[in-house]
Every structure is written in structure tokens, then in C-alpha cells.
Amino acid sequence: MSETAAGLPSIAPLLRGYSVEVSPQSEKAIDSALERLESGTEVYLTWIPGEDFTRAVAPAGKLRNAGLFPVPHIGARHLESTEQLDSLLGDFTGVGVDRFLLIGGERDKPVGPYDSTLQVMQSGLLQKYKITRARISGFPEGHPKISDQILGESTIAKRNYGRELGLDLEIVTQFVFEGEPIADWLKQIRAMGVDLPVRIGLAGPAGIATLTRYAIHCGIGNSIKALTKSASFGRLLTDRDPEPVIRELVAAASNGDTSAMPLGVRALHFYTFGGLKRTVEWINAMRGN
């Protein structure tokens, strides 16, 4: 029996306007998005170091033509030159893309002239291609290589510069496996004056072993213990869905009110480690579709 069936309030209102993240290199994931997602859904397209990201342009065009909003990642440290950034933005906007997730990128050292998201924002190329929507990253459990102080200062700098450019900015967070750290982080950034809308990153339904592998790769903090606590081989083969995390977040941030998002959260963002099909089926079940 699910928690909702056991008498707890439905979390369906919190699943409005959700977004998902997939690999543009996966034809199966793109086809599943085209088949299953509602018109207007944002679909984030990952850029893994070493991949030819120009191959994401055609899938982005397919998604946009179907009424979805592709959001390609632009990794600052992945960019080899200003010319490459110019070309990517030109190619993506040429197929209808109007928003991007600007991230630092999973490299210790940049391969080109950009070391940070802010430097990409300052390149002048967003204005050249009339890009007015951008997303930036957030880290509720901190970053393994960047101090909380620097993260906070960087977020404020990006917010201030984004406003100078007239950008519609949102924060999209790394996934976390407990709700309380998310609530604490939201309260912290609000106290710092960061008033940007936030999409909370959650891992969609997947096996615990799969989630643990991705968490270690992405440098997730203490909440990984929520996955591995008292883990046995049999338990590692079971699935975990994000409902407990959503309920913990709501309980910690808004006294359990599931009728609306707390603390300026705009929507939930799902990392589809267990497959897009499984994530969308879970969302539809929670919404009673």
C-alpha cells in the first residue's frame, strides 16, 4: 500500500510543471519523451565530457517540434573556444531552443577560455542569440570541490548579472535523497537574498544499486546514507521512488502542506536514472492519471 493510499495527503499538486533530464545520445529516451511527455514540459539534455554535443541539436529540434522545451546543458569547462560556444548557441537556437542550463562542467580544469558559468553569461553570446531564459545549478548538500561560501557568492553574482541582462533565471538543483537538507538549503539561500525560483532535483524511480552508483559519481553528500543504511544484497535490488523525499521536504519547509510548493520552489526536476518511462509512469500514478 502506498503512503497516499494509507491516508496521507496527495502529492499530486506538487507534480505540476515538472521537468526531466535525459541523454540526447539515447534515441530510446528521446523517443520516450516524444511519446509520453505533456506539451510544454522542459527536457534537459545532458552534456557528458567527451561526447560530441553537436549530436544533441537534432534531438533538441525533434523535442521542440513536438511542443516540448529542450534545455541543453552548456558546460563552461567543456567549451574549447568562444567559437564553439557561438556555434552551439547558433545551432540550438536555429532549431527553436530558447533556454539553456549553464553549468561549470565536470572537469577540474577548463579545456578552453571559460572556467565558470558567469564567464559564459558575460561572453555576450546569449544576447547575440536573443536568449532570455537560463537555468543555473544549485547544490543542497554542497559541492565536493567548492566551498559553500563560494557557491553562495557565485549564485548571487549570477543572479545580479542575469538581471542586468534581463534573463529569466531559475536554479535547478543536484538530486538529493532526503528532504530536510533541501529545506535547510532553501532557507539558507533565501536568507542570503537569493530569490530566484528553484527546481528541486530528485532521482526518479530506480534500483537502489543504480541510484547509489550515480550518487557516488556525482559527489552526493550525506543523504546517500539514506540509500545504503542497513543495505543487504536483496534490498539493493529493490526500487526506490522519490515520494518519501518530497514528503520530507514539505514537512520540513511548510508544515506538511502539500497543496503548494514551499520557499519559492517552482517545480520538481527528475533525473531519469531508472528510465524515462518508469519516471513518467510513477508521476502519472501519483497524479491519479
N, C-alpha and C positions, 0 to 999 in steps of 0.2 A: 504494500500500500504506500502511495506517495505521501509526502508531507502535506500537500494540498488536500488530498483525499482524507487525511487524518484530522482535518478541521482547521488548519491554518489558513490565513487569508491567501487568496490567489496572488501570484506574482505577475499575472498577465499584463497589468498596466505598465510594468517596468520593462516589458519586452517590445514596446513600441519603438519604431525607428532604429532598430538595431543595425549594426554593420558587421561584416565578416572579413576575414583575411585569408587569402588563398595564394598559391603559387601560380603565376601566369604561365609557367612551364608545364603545368599539369593540364592537359587537354580535358581530362575527366573532371577536374574541379571547375574549369570554365564552363563546360557543358552542363554540369550540375547547377551552377549559378544561373545560367540562362534558363534552365528548366524550372527551378524551384523558388527563386527569389522574387519578392514583390517588386514591382516597378518603383523606382526611387531609392532602392537600397544601395548604400555605399559598399563597394567591394574593393578592399585594399589589396594591392598587388605587390608581393614581396620582391626585394632585390637581394639575392644571396651573392656574397663575394665570389667572383669567378664566373658568374653567369653573364651571358650577353643580354643586357637588359633591353636592347632594341627589339628582341623577340617578344617583349611584353606589349608592344604597340598594337599589333593586330588583335590579340585578345581584348585589349582595352577598347578598341573600336567595336568589337562584337558586343561587348557588355553595354557600351553607350548606346548603340543602335537598338538594343533591346529595352531601353528605358532605365537601365541601371547606371550608377555613377561610379566608374572606376577611379580608384585613388592610388596611383603608383607611388611607391616609395622612391625618394631621391636621397641616396646615401652620400653625404658630403665627402667622406673619405674614400668612397669608391670612384669618385669622378677623376678622370685622368687629366682633364683640361677644361677651361672655360668653353672651348668649342664643343666639347662633348655635352656639357650641360645645356648649351644653346640648342644643339641638335636634338637632344632628348625632349626638351620642353616644346620645341617646334613640332617634332613628330607626334607627341602625345596630344597637344592641343589641336593638331591637324585632324585627329580622328574624334574630336569632341570632348577630350578630357579638360575639365575646368578646375580641378583641385588635386593637390598633392600632399603626401605625408613627407615632411622634411625631417630627416634623421641624421645623426652623426655618422652611423655606419659601423659595422663590426670589424674594425681594424684599429690596431694600436697606432699606426702611422698612416697619414693620407698618401694615396698614390699620385695625387695632383695638388692643385693650389688651394683646395678647400679643406679646412680642419674642423669646421663646425657648421651647424645649421644656420647660425646667424650670418656667417660669411656667404652662404648661398643666398640668403634673403637680401644681403647687401650687394649682390652681383649686378643688380639692375635688370636681370633677365626675366624675373617674374613680371615686372612692369612691361617689358618688351612684348610679352605674350598675353598681356592683359589678364593675368591670373589674379583673382581676387579672393580665392579660398585656399587656405593652407592649414595643415594639421601638424602639430609638433608632439614630441614624445614626453611621457611622464613616467616616473618610477616610484610607485608607492612604497616599495621596500628598499629604495636607494639603488645605486648603480655600483657594480663591483669595482669600478676603476675611477669613479668620480665622487667627490665628497658631496654631502647633502647641501652644504653651503654654496658650492659652485653650481650645483644643479639649480638651486633656488635663484641665484643671481642670473644664471643663464636664461631661465624661464622668464624672469622679469624683463631682461634685455630684449628677448624675442617678442614678448608682448608689446613692449614700448615701440620697438621698431616696426612691428606689424601694424600697429595703429597709425604710425606715420605714413605707411604705405596704403592704408585703408583696407588691410586684409581682414577677412572673416577668419579668425583663428580659433582652433579647438585644440585641446590636449587629448591625445589618445594614449592610454597607459599600457605598460607592460602587464602581462597576466599575473595574477596572484591567486593563491589557493585558500586564503582566509579573508573574511570581510573586515575584521577590525583594523588591520594595518591600512586598508584602503580608506576607511573612515578617518583614521588618525591623520593620514597624509592629506586628505581633502581639507580637514580643519586647519592643518599647518599651512598649506598654500593659501587658503582664504585669509588666514591671519597675516600672511606676508603681503597681502594685497593683490594676489593673483586671482582675478575674477573671470578668467576665461572659462567657457563651457568645457566639460570633460566627458570623454567616452571612457568608460571603465572596461579594461581588458580582462576577459575571462576565457579560460580554456573550455571549449565545447566538450561534449561527452566523448570520452576516450578511455582506454585501459590505463590503469594506474602506472604500469611499467612504461607505457608510451609517454604519459604526462611527466613522469619523473625524468626520463631521458631529455625531453625538451626543456624542462626546468633547469637541469644541470647545464645544458648547452647555453641557455640564455642568462645564466647567473642569477636565478631567482633566489631570494633571501630566505628568511626563517620559515616562511609559510610552506616550504617544501616538506617540512616535518609533518604537516597535516596529511600529506600523502603517504609518507613512509612509516608513520608511527605504527608500531606493532604489526608491521607488514610481514605476511607469510607468503610463500610461493603462490598458494591458491588465491590469496587476496590480490596479489599483483596482476592476476589475470582478469579481475573484475573491472567493471567500468565505474567511472565517477563522473557525475554531471555537475554543473555549476549552481544548482539550486541552493545548496547549503551556504555557499559564499554570498549569493545575493541576499539571502535572509539575514546572514550575519552582518552584512553591510548596512542593511536597512535598520536592523536592531541597534547597531552602534551609532548610526548617524541620525536617525529620525524616529526613535522610539517605536520601531516596528510598523510604521505606516507604509503600507505597500501601494498606496494609491498614487504616489508621485515620487519622482527621484529626489534624493536629498542633496543638499550642499552644491547646487549648480551642476549636477550630473545631467548631461543631455540625453545620453543613451548608453547602451551596453555594446561592447565590441567583442566579437567572438573569434578566437584563434581556433581554426578547424583541424586540430591535430588528429582527431579521430575520423575525419572526413566531413565534407560539407553536408552531404546527405543526412548523416546522423545528427549533426548540429541543427539543421533546419527542422527535421522531424521532431526533435526534442522541443524546440521553440514552439512549433505548432501544437504539440501536445500540451505544453504549459499554458498556451493561449486558448486552448479548447477548440482549435481549428479541426 
